[in-house]
């Protein structure tokens, strides 16, 4: 299960950071929420099989906090700062993702003992992640917030700390029983909770709908420093990559102190 104490502790830290930074550094803060479907690329199914990716799709939600430095106060008038301040945001976030996982594809569909073992195996994976991103906006942040234009594309790169929680079962019985687990998975099944890190790259677009309100659409790729995210680490030539996720989300952002 998810460590809710950790979740709320980090959330309170973000709120404290927001207030402290605003008081001392003229930092401008935003808070938002993200949600959308996520495709899990794991050892369930075949990694590049379209049906496998669709059937093993999951869902993700996130709480985000942004900081930017696009203005400075002088005689009660907001003025632009330098290029870096006017084109970058720092983004902190907490994400939760989950997907039910099935073995699909040509091998699982065969009317063989191996195909039966694969079809009988069901699993899921869930993660809770805490991370920080640096986002680059090619157009001016201050001009965007003043409605000089309505759309603002961005690209970002981030680093996450991840807790993952895998599980699996078989309709044929316990995995310890001979003939239940697919032979390739022997010595490659570990359903214990764990922790790892991930690198995240995101590409998105903001739409400014009101003075303090944005809507965003974003595509994100996350590559994990583990192959145990779903509890499987197959020792075979086709298993050449760690687990990763492609997440498409839609979000809402509120400007706290614009």
Residue frames as qw, qx, qy, qz and C-alpha x, y, z in Angstrom:
[[0.000, 0.886, 0.463, 0.000, 0.00, 0.00, 0.00],
 [0.349, 0.688, -0.028, 0.636, 1.02, 3.61, -0.51],
 [0.471, -0.285, -0.443, 0.708, 2.86, 5.44, 2.25],
 [0.020, -0.854, -0.402, -0.330, 0.36, 8.27, 2.84],
 [0.497, -0.779, -0.070, 0.376, 2.48, 9.76, 5.62],
 [0.516, -0.174, 0.365, 0.755, 5.30, 10.37, 3.15],
 [0.214, 0.592, 0.558, 0.541, 2.85, 11.84, 0.63],
 [0.206, -0.917, -0.310, -0.145, 1.46, 14.46, 3.00],
 [0.586, -0.612, 0.068, 0.527, 4.85, 15.23, 4.53],
 [0.451, 0.040, 0.426, 0.783, 6.28, 16.13, 1.12],
 [0.052, 0.730, 0.514, 0.447, 3.14, 18.08, 0.21],
 [0.384, -0.889, -0.193, 0.161, 3.48, 20.18, 3.38],
 [0.583, -0.368, 0.239, 0.684, 7.15, 20.73, 2.53],
 [0.326, 0.404, 0.492, 0.699, 6.19, 22.13, -0.88],
 [0.162, -0.879, -0.385, -0.230, 3.72, 24.53, 0.74],
 [0.540, -0.743, -0.004, 0.395, 6.35, 25.67, 3.27],
 [0.552, -0.072, 0.376, 0.740, 8.92, 26.12, 0.49],
 [0.184, 0.661, 0.494, 0.533, 6.45, 28.18, -1.49],
 [0.292, -0.925, -0.237, -0.044, 5.77, 30.59, 1.39],
 [0.611, -0.593, 0.149, 0.504, 9.41, 30.90, 2.41],
 [0.513, 0.127, 0.441, 0.725, 10.70, 31.47, -1.12],
 [0.086, 0.784, 0.443, 0.426, 8.01, 34.05, -1.82],
 [0.400, -0.896, -0.142, 0.133, 8.87, 35.99, 1.32],
 [0.549, -0.616, 0.294, 0.482, 12.61, 36.10, 0.67],
 [0.435, -0.165, 0.619, 0.633, 13.29, 35.69, -3.03],
 [0.436, 0.473, -0.074, -0.762, 10.32, 37.19, -4.95],
 [0.067, -0.029, 0.951, 0.299, 9.50, 33.75, -6.28],
 [0.602, 0.091, -0.063, -0.791, 6.17, 33.34, -8.06],
 [0.248, -0.077, 0.953, -0.157, 4.31, 30.15, -7.30],
 [0.654, 0.074, -0.343, -0.671, 1.72, 28.04, -9.05],
 [0.384, -0.113, 0.882, -0.248, -0.02, 24.84, -8.02],
 [0.619, 0.237, -0.369, -0.652, -1.88, 22.33, -10.17],
 [0.709, -0.060, 0.673, -0.202, -3.16, 18.85, -10.75],
 [0.327, 0.405, -0.693, -0.499, -2.51, 16.39, -13.62],
 [0.690, 0.041, 0.673, -0.263, -4.36, 13.25, -14.71],
 [0.618, 0.530, -0.344, -0.468, -4.38, 10.95, -17.70],
 [0.996, 0.067, 0.028, -0.056, -3.68, 7.51, -19.19],
 [0.169, -0.732, 0.650, 0.110, -0.26, 5.86, -18.91],
 [0.908, 0.287, -0.284, -0.109, 1.19, 3.06, -21.02],
 [0.606, -0.611, 0.509, 0.011, 3.43, 0.67, -19.07],
 [0.701, 0.533, -0.470, -0.049, 6.29, -0.86, -21.08],
 [0.535, -0.531, 0.617, -0.225, 7.30, -3.84, -18.95],
 [0.005, -0.268, 0.948, 0.172, 7.97, -7.57, -19.25],
 [0.519, 0.377, 0.688, -0.340, 4.25, -8.27, -19.53],
 [0.646, 0.715, 0.224, -0.148, 3.31, -8.91, -23.15],
 [0.710, 0.211, 0.225, 0.633, 5.66, -7.87, -25.93],
 [0.280, -0.510, -0.137, 0.802, 7.23, -4.46, -25.46],
 [0.063, 0.284, -0.331, -0.898, 6.59, -3.06, -28.94],
 [0.017, -0.377, -0.881, -0.285, 3.31, -4.89, -29.59],
 [0.205, -0.316, -0.104, -0.921, 0.52, -2.29, -29.98],
 [0.679, -0.448, -0.453, -0.364, -2.16, -4.47, -28.39],
 [0.677, -0.230, -0.514, 0.474, 0.13, -5.22, -25.46],
 [0.211, 0.077, -0.211, 0.951, 0.69, -1.54, -24.81],
 [0.405, -0.345, -0.227, -0.815, -3.00, -0.69, -25.05],
 [0.754, -0.379, -0.511, -0.165, -4.18, -3.59, -22.90],
 [0.669, -0.294, -0.409, 0.547, -1.56, -2.82, -20.27],
 [0.073, 0.563, 0.014, 0.823, -2.41, 0.85, -20.15],
 [0.386, -0.440, -0.648, 0.487, -2.89, 2.40, -16.74],
 [0.086, -0.892, -0.278, -0.345, -3.70, 5.74, -15.18],
 [0.537, -0.054, -0.332, 0.773, -1.75, 8.45, -13.40],
 [0.170, -0.929, -0.264, -0.193, -2.51, 11.51, -11.27],
 [0.604, 0.052, -0.245, 0.757, -0.15, 14.17, -9.97],
 [0.212, -0.941, -0.218, 0.151, 0.03, 17.26, -7.78],
 [0.645, 0.337, 0.031, 0.686, 2.47, 19.86, -9.09],
 [0.264, -0.887, -0.123, 0.359, 4.06, 23.01, -7.71],
 [0.615, 0.551, 0.112, 0.552, 5.83, 25.52, -9.99],
 [0.340, -0.766, -0.040, 0.545, 8.26, 28.33, -9.19],
 [0.584, 0.536, 0.226, 0.566, 9.38, 31.02, -11.61],
 [0.399, -0.545, -0.105, 0.730, 11.22, 34.34, -11.38],
 [0.408, 0.517, 0.491, 0.570, 9.84, 36.20, -14.40],
 [0.059, -0.881, -0.174, -0.436, 9.12, 39.46, -12.56],
 [0.481, -0.150, -0.461, 0.731, 10.82, 41.68, -10.02],
 [0.151, -0.881, -0.449, 0.005, 9.11, 44.34, -7.98],
 [0.414, -0.024, -0.051, 0.909, 10.38, 47.92, -8.22],
 [0.171, 0.093, 0.114, -0.974, 8.29, 50.83, -6.94],
 [0.550, 0.301, 0.616, -0.477, 5.21, 48.55, -7.00],
 [0.648, 0.574, -0.231, -0.444, 5.69, 47.90, -10.75],
 [0.866, -0.079, 0.478, 0.124, 6.42, 44.44, -12.10],
 [0.336, 0.772, -0.435, -0.320, 9.27, 44.33, -14.59],
 [0.950, 0.237, -0.202, 0.011, 10.83, 41.50, -16.56],
 [0.594, -0.637, 0.437, 0.224, 13.99, 39.92, -15.28],
 [0.001, 0.555, -0.701, -0.448, 16.69, 38.35, -17.41],
 [0.603, 0.226, -0.593, -0.484, 16.28, 35.69, -20.09],
 [0.311, 0.043, -0.934, 0.170, 16.79, 32.71, -17.79],
 [0.165, 0.196, 0.655, -0.710, 14.25, 33.98, -15.27],
 [0.516, 0.356, 0.037, -0.778, 11.71, 34.72, -18.01],
 [0.657, 0.319, -0.540, -0.418, 11.99, 31.36, -19.79],
 [0.437, 0.093, -0.879, 0.165, 12.41, 28.69, -17.09],
 [0.679, -0.494, 0.059, -0.541, 10.18, 27.21, -14.41],
 [0.072, 0.262, -0.920, 0.284, 11.14, 24.85, -11.60],
 [0.740, -0.190, -0.283, -0.579, 8.53, 22.15, -11.09],
 [0.111, -0.225, 0.894, -0.370, 8.12, 19.94, -8.03],
 [0.705, -0.058, -0.302, -0.640, 5.56, 17.16, -8.03],
 [0.411, -0.135, 0.859, -0.275, 4.09, 14.04, -6.46],
 [0.587, 0.198, -0.503, -0.603, 2.68, 11.39, -8.85],
 [0.589, -0.073, 0.762, -0.260, 0.75, 8.18, -8.43],
 [0.533, 0.349, -0.545, -0.545, 0.44, 5.63, -11.26],
 [0.587, -0.076, 0.775, -0.223, -1.13, 2.20, -11.54],
 [0.569, 0.329, -0.507, -0.558, -1.74, -0.36, -14.26],
 [0.859, -0.045, 0.474, -0.190, -3.27, -3.82, -14.37],
 [0.122, 0.598, -0.704, -0.364, -0.99, -6.03, -16.46],
 [0.902, 0.165, 0.346, -0.199, -1.70, -9.00, -18.72],
 [0.359, -0.312, 0.728, 0.494, 0.40, -11.17, -21.02],
 [0.668, 0.632, 0.270, -0.285, -0.87, -10.58, -24.56],
 [0.144, 0.687, -0.588, -0.401, 0.68, -11.17, -27.95],
 [0.712, 0.312, -0.543, -0.319, 1.38, -14.09, -30.28],
 [0.297, 0.219, -0.888, 0.274, 3.08, -16.34, -27.70],
 [0.290, 0.032, 0.655, -0.697, 0.30, -15.90, -25.12],
 [0.685, 0.256, -0.016, -0.682, -2.36, -16.64, -27.73],
 [0.426, 0.294, -0.831, -0.205, -0.89, -20.03, -28.68],
 [0.875, -0.270, -0.044, -0.399, -2.76, -23.17, -27.65],
 [0.658, 0.270, -0.620, 0.330, 0.25, -24.54, -25.84],
 [0.646, -0.507, -0.459, 0.340, 1.23, -25.09, -22.22],
 [0.386, -0.108, -0.092, 0.911, 3.30, -21.91, -22.34],
 [0.147, -0.379, -0.338, -0.849, 0.42, -19.92, -23.80],
 [0.581, -0.595, -0.527, -0.175, -1.89, -21.20, -21.06],
 [0.600, -0.376, -0.344, 0.617, 0.64, -20.20, -18.37],
 [0.199, 0.067, 0.067, 0.975, 0.94, -16.69, -19.80],
 [0.325, -0.469, -0.437, -0.696, -2.84, -16.15, -20.15],
 [0.643, -0.550, -0.532, 0.036, -3.37, -17.36, -16.58],
 [0.520, -0.239, -0.282, 0.770, -0.90, -14.87, -15.11],
 [0.026, -0.873, -0.300, -0.383, -2.24, -11.47, -14.02],
 [0.557, -0.240, -0.304, 0.734, -0.45, -8.64, -12.30],
 [0.032, 0.955, 0.214, 0.201, -0.37, -4.97, -11.50],
 [0.574, -0.004, -0.204, 0.793, 2.15, -2.30, -10.68],
 [0.116, -0.946, -0.258, -0.157, 1.71, 0.96, -8.84],
 [0.573, 0.126, -0.204, 0.783, 4.19, 3.71, -8.08],
 [0.190, -0.955, -0.210, 0.093, 4.35, 6.83, -5.98],
 [0.669, 0.265, 0.044, 0.693, 6.97, 9.31, -7.13],
 [0.212, -0.912, -0.103, 0.336, 8.47, 12.55, -5.88],
 [0.691, 0.194, 0.282, 0.636, 10.45, 14.62, -8.35],
 [0.048, -0.789, 0.007, 0.613, 11.77, 17.92, -9.60],
 [0.639, 0.498, 0.428, 0.401, 11.83, 19.16, -13.21],
 [0.132, -0.516, 0.138, 0.835, 13.38, 22.10, -15.00],
 [0.498, 0.630, 0.589, 0.084, 11.08, 23.38, -17.77],
 [0.235, -0.247, 0.294, 0.893, 12.09, 25.62, -20.65],
 [0.373, 0.755, 0.499, -0.203, 9.57, 27.93, -22.36],
 [0.514, 0.199, 0.349, 0.758, 10.75, 29.37, -25.70],
 [0.041, -0.718, -0.290, -0.632, 8.26, 32.25, -25.35],
 [0.034, 0.363, -0.441, 0.820, 8.37, 34.78, -22.53],
 [0.277, -0.398, -0.837, 0.256, 6.63, 33.65, -19.33],
 [0.013, -0.427, -0.336, 0.840, 5.78, 37.24, -18.37],
 [0.287, 0.151, -0.405, -0.855, 4.29, 37.99, -21.80],
 [0.356, -0.211, -0.877, -0.244, 2.23, 34.80, -21.59],
 [0.213, -0.461, -0.729, 0.459, 0.81, 35.68, -18.18],
 [0.092, 0.466, 0.122, -0.871, -0.10, 39.14, -19.52],
 [0.618, 0.548, 0.535, -0.176, -2.07, 37.60, -22.44],
 [0.115, 0.644, -0.467, -0.595, 0.37, 38.66, -25.16],
 [0.499, 0.173, -0.745, -0.408, -0.36, 35.18, -26.48],
 [0.803, -0.262, 0.078, -0.529, -2.61, 32.33, -25.40],
 [0.995, 0.012, -0.094, 0.034, -0.43, 29.27, -25.96],
 [0.108, -0.811, 0.570, -0.074, 2.97, 28.46, -24.48],
 [0.931, 0.138, -0.336, 0.034, 4.85, 25.29, -25.50],
 [0.323, -0.764, 0.530, -0.176, 7.51, 23.89, -23.18],
 [0.837, 0.190, -0.505, 0.088, 9.98, 21.08, -22.76],
 [0.464, -0.732, 0.371, -0.335, 11.36, 19.72, -19.53],
 [0.669, 0.225, -0.683, 0.190, 13.72, 17.26, -17.89],
 [0.549, -0.628, 0.241, -0.497, 13.37, 15.85, -14.40],
 [0.342, 0.241, -0.869, 0.265, 14.58, 13.38, -11.80],
 [0.721, -0.414, -0.114, -0.544, 12.26, 11.26, -9.62],
 [0.098, -0.252, 0.900, -0.342, 12.57, 9.16, -6.50],
 [0.683, -0.053, -0.444, -0.578, 10.19, 6.20, -6.88],
 [0.408, -0.141, 0.828, -0.356, 8.53, 3.67, -4.59],
 [0.557, 0.126, -0.580, -0.581, 7.00, 0.78, -6.52],
 [0.552, -0.092, 0.677, -0.479, 4.52, -1.89, -5.45],
 [0.453, 0.205, -0.712, -0.496, 4.18, -4.94, -7.76],
 [0.593, -0.051, 0.702, -0.391, 1.91, -7.94, -7.37],
 [0.490, 0.252, -0.660, -0.511, 0.82, -10.95, -9.46],
 [0.633, -0.062, 0.695, -0.337, -1.16, -14.18, -9.29],
 [0.208, 0.173, -0.824, -0.498, -2.04, -17.10, -11.56],
 [0.772, -0.050, -0.047, -0.632, -5.37, -18.78, -12.23],
 [0.785, 0.173, -0.594, -0.028, -3.45, -22.08, -12.19],
 [0.802, -0.512, -0.264, 0.157, -2.39, -21.73, -8.55],
 [0.449, -0.824, 0.191, 0.286, 0.69, -20.70, -6.59],
 [0.466, 0.794, -0.388, -0.033, 3.79, -19.70, -8.52],
 [0.292, -0.560, 0.767, -0.116, 5.72, -22.11, -6.29],
 [0.828, 0.133, 0.515, -0.176, 3.83, -25.03, -7.83],
 [0.315, -0.241, 0.712, 0.579, 5.72, -26.64, -10.75],
 [0.222, 0.370, 0.782, 0.449, 4.15, -25.94, -14.13],
 [0.018, 0.848, 0.472, -0.240, 2.38, -22.72, -13.08],
 [0.081, -0.833, 0.174, 0.519, 5.02, -20.13, -13.92],
 [0.718, 0.690, -0.090, -0.015, 6.10, -19.64, -17.53],
 [0.900, -0.108, -0.018, 0.422, 9.61, -21.22, -17.79],
 [0.453, 0.551, -0.043, 0.699, 11.30, -18.01, -18.97],
 [0.295, -0.791, 0.046, -0.533, 10.18, -16.28, -15.75],
 [0.872, -0.385, -0.229, 0.195, 11.90, -18.71, -13.41],
 [0.612, -0.292, -0.110, 0.727, 14.38, -16.84, -11.19],
 [0.163, 0.233, 0.211, 0.935, 12.91, -13.63, -12.62],
 [0.388, -0.672, -0.468, -0.423, 9.90, -13.06, -10.34],
 [0.348, -0.133, -0.535, 0.759, 10.13, -10.77, -7.29],
 [0.195, -0.710, -0.520, -0.433, 6.94, -9.25, -5.91],
 [0.467, -0.530, -0.382, 0.596, 8.50, -7.31, -3.04],
 [0.077, 0.986, 0.147, -0.023, 8.07, -3.55, -2.78],
 [0.714, -0.053, 0.076, 0.694, 11.12, -1.53, -3.76],
 [0.022, 0.925, 0.057, -0.375, 12.52, 1.88, -4.51],
 [0.670, 0.185, 0.358, 0.624, 14.44, 3.30, -7.44],
 [0.006, -0.594, 0.043, 0.803, 14.98, 6.48, -9.44],
 [0.554, 0.571, 0.568, 0.211, 13.70, 7.63, -12.81],
 [0.157, -0.245, 0.254, 0.922, 14.58, 10.17, -15.46],
 [0.341, 0.680, 0.628, -0.164, 11.56, 11.99, -16.91],
 [0.154, -0.081, 0.364, 0.915, 11.32, 13.99, -20.12],
 [0.250, 0.647, 0.661, -0.285, 8.19, 15.99, -20.86],
 [0.103, 0.097, 0.425, 0.894, 6.79, 18.00, -23.77],
 [0.029, 0.614, 0.738, -0.279, 3.71, 20.11, -23.25],
 [0.051, 0.429, 0.330, 0.839, 1.53, 23.07, -24.09],
 [0.065, -0.429, -0.595, 0.677, -0.11, 25.60, -21.76],
 [0.008, -0.586, -0.520, -0.622, -3.30, 27.50, -22.56],
 [0.099, -0.098, -0.425, 0.894, -3.91, 30.71, -20.57],
 [0.124, -0.562, -0.757, -0.310, -7.68, 30.84, -19.95],
 [0.306, -0.903, -0.245, -0.176, -7.83, 33.57, -17.27],
 [0.051, 0.862, -0.372, 0.342, -5.44, 35.85, -15.31],
 [0.377, -0.550, 0.693, -0.274, -4.67, 33.17, -12.72],
 [0.824, 0.061, 0.518, -0.220, -5.64, 30.01, -14.56],
 [0.261, 0.505, -0.704, -0.426, -3.97, 27.72, -17.13],
 [0.942, 0.076, 0.262, -0.193, -4.87, 24.43, -18.73],
 [0.012, 0.643, -0.714, -0.275, -2.07, 22.21, -19.99],
 [0.972, 0.189, 0.006, -0.136, -1.61, 19.10, -22.12],
 [0.125, -0.737, 0.663, 0.031, 1.56, 17.08, -21.74],
 [0.952, 0.162, -0.260, -0.023, 3.27, 13.94, -22.96],
 [0.306, -0.754, 0.561, -0.150, 5.88, 12.41, -20.68],
 [0.854, 0.217, -0.468, 0.070, 8.39, 9.57, -20.97],
 [0.484, -0.712, 0.438, -0.257, 9.84, 8.10, -17.76],
 [0.763, 0.304, -0.562, 0.099, 12.71, 5.62, -17.74],
 [0.723, -0.645, 0.144, -0.200, 13.29, 3.76, -14.47],
 [0.151, 0.643, -0.738, 0.137, 16.60, 2.56, -13.07],
 [0.458, -0.139, 0.837, -0.264, 15.14, -0.90, -12.52],
 [0.420, 0.047, -0.722, -0.548, 13.52, -3.76, -14.41],
 [0.178, -0.221, -0.914, 0.289, 11.53, -4.89, -11.35],
 [0.269, -0.068, 0.080, -0.957, 8.78, -2.25, -11.52],
 [0.762, -0.073, -0.209, -0.609, 6.12, -4.91, -12.19],
 [0.754, -0.378, 0.494, -0.210, 7.92, -7.74, -10.37],
 [0.928, 0.260, 0.226, 0.142, 9.42, -9.39, -13.46],
 [0.006, -0.811, 0.498, 0.307, 13.00, -9.29, -14.69],
 [0.955, 0.253, 0.141, -0.070, 13.23, -11.83, -17.49],
 [0.392, -0.582, 0.599, 0.385, 16.66, -13.29, -18.16],
 [0.700, 0.417, 0.543, 0.202, 16.35, -13.48, -21.95],
 [0.422, 0.017, 0.332, 0.844, 17.80, -11.76, -24.98],
 [0.006, 0.658, 0.512, 0.552, 14.51, -9.93, -25.68],
 [0.427, -0.855, -0.278, 0.099, 14.73, -8.22, -22.29],
 [0.621, 0.266, -0.049, 0.736, 17.29, -5.51, -23.08],
 [0.015, -0.533, 0.026, -0.845, 15.74, -2.48, -21.36],
 [0.021, -0.173, -0.703, 0.689, 14.55, -1.38, -17.96],
 [0.084, 0.676, 0.732, -0.025, 10.88, -0.60, -17.44],
 [0.073, -0.082, 0.035, 0.993, 9.49, 2.71, -18.63],
 [0.187, 0.650, 0.682, -0.278, 6.17, 4.54, -18.88],
 [0.088, 0.235, 0.348, 0.903, 4.65, 6.88, -21.42],
 [0.040, -0.582, -0.664, 0.468, 2.12, 9.19, -19.75],
 [0.034, 0.417, 0.362, 0.833, -0.27, 11.60, -21.48],
 [0.200, -0.533, -0.661, 0.489, -1.98, 13.97, -19.09],
 [0.015, -0.696, -0.291, -0.656, -4.22, 17.00, -18.98],
 [0.452, -0.325, -0.534, 0.636, -3.87, 19.44, -16.11],
 [0.110, -0.907, -0.263, -0.309, -5.05, 22.61, -14.44],
 [0.551, -0.010, -0.302, 0.778, -2.71, 25.22, -12.92],
 [0.215, -0.921, -0.310, -0.093, -3.58, 28.06, -10.53],
 [0.405, 0.487, -0.259, 0.729, -1.26, 31.07, -10.02],
 [0.512, -0.555, -0.552, 0.353, -0.93, 31.62, -6.26],
 [0.300, -0.743, -0.137, 0.582, 0.76, 35.01, -6.06],
 [0.479, 0.395, 0.400, 0.674, 0.83, 36.49, -9.57]]
